[in-house]
Amino acid sequence: MGKKARRKSTTSSEEKDVNAKEVAAAVAIPQVETAVAASDEKPKKKKSKKGKKEEETKSTETVKQEEEPVEANVGDEQDEETEQAIAEATNLAESTVDERYFSSEEFASLPLSEPTRKALVDMGFTKMTKIQSKSIRPLLAGQDLLGAAKTGSGKTLSFLIPAVELLHKVRFTARKGTGCIVISPTRELALQIYGVVRDICKYHSQTHGIVMGGANRRAEAERLVKGVNILISTPGRLLDHLQNTKAFIYHNLQILVIDEADRILSIGFEEEMRQIIKCIPKERQTMLFSATQTKKVEDLARLSIKEKPVYVGVEEEDTKATVATLEQGYVVTPSDKRFLLLFTFLKKNLKKKVMVFFSSCSAVKFYGELLNYIDIPVLDIHGKQKQNKRTTTFFQFCNAKTGILLCTDVAARGLDIPAVDWIIQFDPPDDPREYIHRVGRTARGAKGKGKALLMLLPDELGFLKYLKASKVALNEAWPSRLDSKFHQR
């Protein structure tokens, strides 16, 4: 599949050297005496000796690329902020399964244990989605599975229900260590998965926990040693514990789940995944889910799945890569007018819920500071932020009815953000598949509606043909009429 040439960094080195006040003056945008910003950080507190010591004990993980997700914490012994994040993730996970993917089959038709049935009733689930109806039965039978499903299709329960049922069946206890490992590309997605784990295990005795980079590694290790039956993780921190945490019992591992495999590989965790697979027992059940099938995903599947897997896909029925309720278009603007167009749009849509995508972390930081200074309150999230800041910002935006979030592609994949009205792509992505994941943050649910706007420089129009080849057709929008329907020129 063709890719567009990468646009040079959104902020040049010269731009990075000037402050928001100078830029605001240069583009002649009206200023206010005080900038009111939703994402203003609180004054930094002095770190205690304990805090400094904890920072020193954190393991140093390989730096990937600017877009690398920062990874976070463990099971029941978590700080208040992590507990709050998990609670928020649980609420989101319960409410954002896309109704378009439901089948006519009910969970009552499956041979499930009573604790699982009761949990599903509490969660409000009666009917299965298409991916669930196709995958749960073979997984309950112990088969390996390679699944392809879009975000919002219900794939989380597709692998969690069989995992919980297997551990329940063999009476897996904390003394046996870890029986199921779920690997997720980002900490936000891992938190959402963990929220579902807590719900589905409500009436089960199995223990569960979450380990991700950016948290207190020592607390994670202590919890792992006590026994975490179902472990949600991100690749870097999981490998760290596998290699360095003594008394971490994983030789009884029954199930390995790799979620969003293509995303894990695309952000540079290929070598970590190879090392993880070498560390864990060979005799296990493996479930691999990926929205797209790339050569790297196929290689990972061959490496991790020994037996011939069951292949499950629900996307072949789709004729379009995006949902019909999504109204999308593009606008061509010269580079010197691009920010003015964004400013004008955001000023008119302060009462909407808007996500603006940039290609780099430095661009998000720069434009976030600039927009906040000129009285456009915005939040920002990117892979360079510390764990607490990023988690707090993410759930603050999720729970808000209106607001503006500036972000990199870390927020484009697998995350459920309710009721987003607009997706603005200030920088187009490098690949049409990433475009699809970005716009997938809006028009969610059976009746969900949303709009998406792609901003292109004149020399980037060639990207449209790659979108068309990926079953995405855009209409051109007039800058003066962005609030009305997109139309053909």
N, C-alpha and C positions, 0 to 999 in steps of 0.2 A: 504494500500500500504506500502510495506516495506521501512524502512529508514536505511541508513548506520549509524554506530556508529560515533558520532561526533569526528573528529580528534582533538587532543589537540591543544590549541592555536598555531597558526603558529609561533609566536614569544614567546619563553620562557621568564621567568622573567630574566634569565641571559642575554639573547639577548637584552632585553629592557634597561639593565643597561650599555651596551657598545655603543659607538657612531659609526657612519657609517665608519669613517676612520679605526677604529680597525677591524671591520668586513671585510672591503675591503682588509686589509692586511692579515687577517687570511685565506681568500679564494684565495689569490694570484691572484687577478684580477688587470690588469694594471690600474694605476690611472693617473689622469691628475692634473695639478696644480690648476686649477680652474674648478669647476663643473658648467656646463651650464645647467640650469633646466628650463623647460617651466613652472613649477609650483612654482618656488621660490616666497615666499611671500614678499611683500614690507615691509620695516621697519615700525613698528607700530607707528602711530602718537599718540601724547598725546591726551587723551580724554578731550573734553571741559566739562565745568560744565553742559552744556545742555545735552551733550551725556551721562554723568554719571547719570543725573536725569532721562533721558529716560530709561536707563538700569534698574534703581531702580524701575520704574513703570511697567516694564514688568512682567506679571503674571508668577508665578512659576508653571510649568506643571509637571505632574507625569512622572518620568523617567521610560521608558519602558525597553529596552534592548539595547545592544551596537549597534544594527542595526537600532534603531529607526530613522525614518525620522524627520529631523527638519522641523517645519512647517512655510507663509510670508505675504502679504500686502493687501491693499484694493483699489478698483475702480479707480476713476479718479485722486485722490489726492495722487500720489505715487512719491517716489523719483526717480531720474534719472536712477539709477541702476535697479530698479524694472521695470520701463518703458522700458528700453533696453531689459531686460529679457523677458518681455511680447512680445515685437516686434520680438525677436528671436524665441520665442515659436510659434508665429503666422506663421512665415515663415516655420518652421519645420512641423507644423500641416498640412499646405496646401500641402506639398510635399511628405508625407510618408504613404499615404494610400496604402496598399498592393493590387496591381492590380489582384492578384489571386482570391480575394474575390468579385470581381464585378459581378453583375447579368446582365441580359438583360433588366431589367426594368429601366425606366427613371424617374427622379424627376418630369418631366412634367405631369406624370400620376397621381400625388398626388394632393389632394385638398388643395393647399398651398396659402397663402396670397401673394400679389404682392411684398411686401418688402422682404419676404423670397426668392421668386423666383429670384429677382434681385440680392440678396446677393449670392445665389448659382451660378448664372452665373458669377459673379465677381470672385468667388472662383475657377471657372473652373470645377465644377461638373455637369455632365449631367446624368450619369448612377448611379444607386444605387448599393451598395454592397449587398450581400446576407442577412446580418443581418439587414440592413436598410429596404430592401424590405419586410422582414418578421415582423419587429417590429413597423415601423412608423405608419402603418394604424391602428392597434389595440390601439396604444398609442394616436393617434389623436381622437379615439373613446372614450377615457377616461378610458380604461382598465388598470389594474395593470399588470406589466410584470416582468418575471424572465428570464433573457437572459444569454446565454453562448456563448462567442465569444473570439477568439484569438486576441492578440495585432495586430493592423494593419488591422483589419477587418472593420473599419469604424463605430464602435459602438458609438463614441462620437456624431456624427450627429444623430445617432439613437435615442438618448434621448434629444439632444438639439433642434432639429427641432420641435418635439411635444411640448416641454416645451415653446419655443418661440411662437408657434402658439396659444397655449392655453392662454397665457398672453395677446397676441395681440387680441384674440377674445373677452376676457372679459374686454378689455381696462384697463389693470392693470397699475396704475401710481405709481410714487415714493411716493405719499402720503399714499398709501396702504401698504408700507413697502416691505417685501420680499415675493415673490410669488413662487419662486423655489430655492431650495437648492441642490447643487451638492456636494457630499462628495467624496474626493479622498484620497488615502493613503499617497501620498508624495507631496511635494511642486512642484517638477519638473513636475509631471504629472498634477497637478492642474494648473500650468502656461500654459501648452500646451492646456488644456481644455479651459482656459480663453482666449487664443489666438483665438480659434475657436468661442467662444461666441462673441468676438468683431467683428469677420467677419460676422457671421450669423445675428447679430443685427444691422448691418451697416445702414439699412434703417428703423429700428424700433425705437420707442420712449422709449422703456423700458430701465431702467438703469441696470448696471451690475457692479459687484465688486468681489474682491478676498480677503479672510482672511486666513492667515496661520501663524503659530508660528515663532518667530524669527524676526518679524517686529515691528513697532511702534504700540502698541495696542491702544493707545489713538487716533491715526489718523484713525485706522480702526473703532473704536467706533463712532467717529464723522461722518464718511461716512455712517455707518449703520443707524444712527439716521436720516440722511437726506433721506434715502430710497434707498435700493439696491434691485431691482426687481429680478434679477438673481444672486445668490450668489454662487461662487465657494469656497470651503473650505476644510480644513483638520480637522479631528475629534477633536483633543485637543483644538485648538483655537476656533472652532465653539461652542463647549460645554461651553467654558469660556465666550463667548459673550452671549450665550443663558441664562446663569445663572447670569451674572454680569453686562451686559451692559443695563442700564436703557434706556427706550424709543426706544429700538430695537424692531421694529414692525414685528413680525413673526406669529401673530395669524391669518393672512389672507393667510397663506401658502397653495398653491394649489398642489405643486409637490415636492416630495422628490426623488432624484436620488442617489443611492449608487453605485459608480463605483469601480471596482476591489475589490469587497466585501471580497473575500478570502484573498487578500493581507492585507486589513485593519485589518482583524481579526488575521492574522498570525503574525503581528508585535505588537500585544498586545493592540488593541483599542476596545476590546470586551465590556468592562464596559462602556467606553465613548459612544459607539453606543447605548447601552441600555438606558443610561441617555438622550441622544439626542432624541431618539424616545419617551421617556416619556414626554419630554418638548414640542414637537411640536404638532400641532393639529392632531387629529385622522382622521378627514375627509379630505382626500387628495388622490392624485394619487401617487403610488409608483412604481419606476423602479429600479430594482436591477440587476446589471451585474456582472458576475464572470467568470473567465476563467476556474475554477475548482469548482466542487460541493462537498464540504466537509460537515461534520455533523454541524460544526459551522455556515457555510453559510446557511444550511437548517434551523437551529434554528433562525438565524437572519431574514430569509425570513418569517418564521412563526410570528415572533415578529413585523415585519414592514409592512407586507402585510396582510390586513384583509380579503379581498375578494379573491376568487380563481383566481390566476393570469394566464395570458397567458404565456406559456413556449415557448421560442424561442431558438433554437440551430442550429449551422451550422457546428459543428465539427464531427457529426456522419458519414459524407461522407469521412473523412480522414482515411486512412489506416496506416499512419505514423504520429508520433507526431511532426516530424520536416520536413522542406521542402526538396524537392528533390535536389535543387541547393546548399544545404549545405553539404560540405564535412567534415566529422568529424571522429576523431580518439582519441586514448588514448596512453599514454606512461607510462611505469612503471619505476620508478627511486628510488633509495635509498634516504633517507632524506638528507644525507650529500652531495649528488650530485644534488639535486633538484634546488637549487638556481643557480648553475653553468649552468645548462641546460637552465633555464629561461634567464640568462644573455646572453648566446651564441645566443639563439633564437632572443632576442630583438636587439642585436647588428647587426644581419644579416637583420633585418626587420625595420630599422629606417625610411625607406621611405614608410612604410605601415601604415595603421590605425589599431591599436591593442588595445583591451580591456583585462585587466588581472584581474580576480576575486580572491579575498581573503575572508576568512571566518570571519575576524574581523576587526574592525576599527584600532586597534593597529597594526595589520599586514600591512594594507595599509600605515599607517603613517611611520612605520619602514622601509619597503622596498622602499617606495617612497624616503625617505631621503637617503637611501643607493644607489639606482640606480642613483639618481641625482648626488651624490658625485662621482661616478665612471664613469661619463660622458655618462650616458644613460638618456637623458632628458625625464621626465615623468610628467604627471598631476595626481592628486589623488582626489578622492571624496568619502566621507563616512558620516555616520549619525551623527558624533560628530562635524562636521565642522559648523562654523557660516553660517548664511544665505547668506550673500554677497559672501563669498569665494566659497561656494558650487555652487551657481547659476552661478557665473562668470566662474568657471572651467567647468561646464557642457556645457555651450554654446560655450565656447572657443574650446572645443573638438568637439562639433557638427559641428562647422563651419570650422574646420581644414581639410585639405586634407590628411595630414599624422599626426601621433602622437601616443603616448602611454598613456592610461588612466588606472591607478590602482584604483579598486573600490570594494565595498562590494555589496551585493545584492540590495542595494538601487537603483542601476542603471539597474537592470535586469528586471524590471517589468513595462510594460506599456509605456516606454519611446521610442521615435523615434530618433535614432541617425543614420544619413545618412552614407552610404558607409564604413561600418566597414569591414576590410579584414579578421581579425583574432580575435577569442575569445579564450583566454587562461584561463583555470581554474587551478590556482596554488593550490588551495584547492578545493576538490570536495564539492558539496552542501550536505545538510543533507537529501534532498528528491529529487527523480527523477524529480518531477514537477519543482523544482527550476533550475535543469539542463536545462530543455526545455526553460524556460524563459531567462536564461543566453545566450544560443546560439541563441535565437531569435533576438538578437541585430544585427546579420549579415545575409546575403543572403535574404535581404528584397526586395520586389517588384517582379514583374513577371520575370524580367531578372536578378535579384540580385543574386550574387554568393558570397560565403564566406567559411571560414574554421574554424573549432573549434577543440581545443586540450584539452583533460582532463589529468591532471598529477596525477598519483596515486602512493602511496607507495605500496610495495609488499603485505602488509596485508590489503589493501583496494580493492583488485580485486573483492571481493564479491559484491561491488556496481554495477558492470556491469550486474549482473543478474536482479537487480531491474530496471535498465535502459531498459533491454530487455523486461521485463514485461510491461514497459510503452511505448512499440513500438519504442524504440531507440536502434539501433544496431551500435556498434562501431568497427572499425578495429584498430589493433595495429599499431602504427607508430614507425619507427626506429628513435632514436634521431638524427642520422647523416643525415637523409633524410626528415626532417620536412617540407622542402619547396616543396617537390615532393608529388605525390598523396599517400594517406594512402593505406596500403595494408595489406592483411591478413598475419599472421606469417606463 
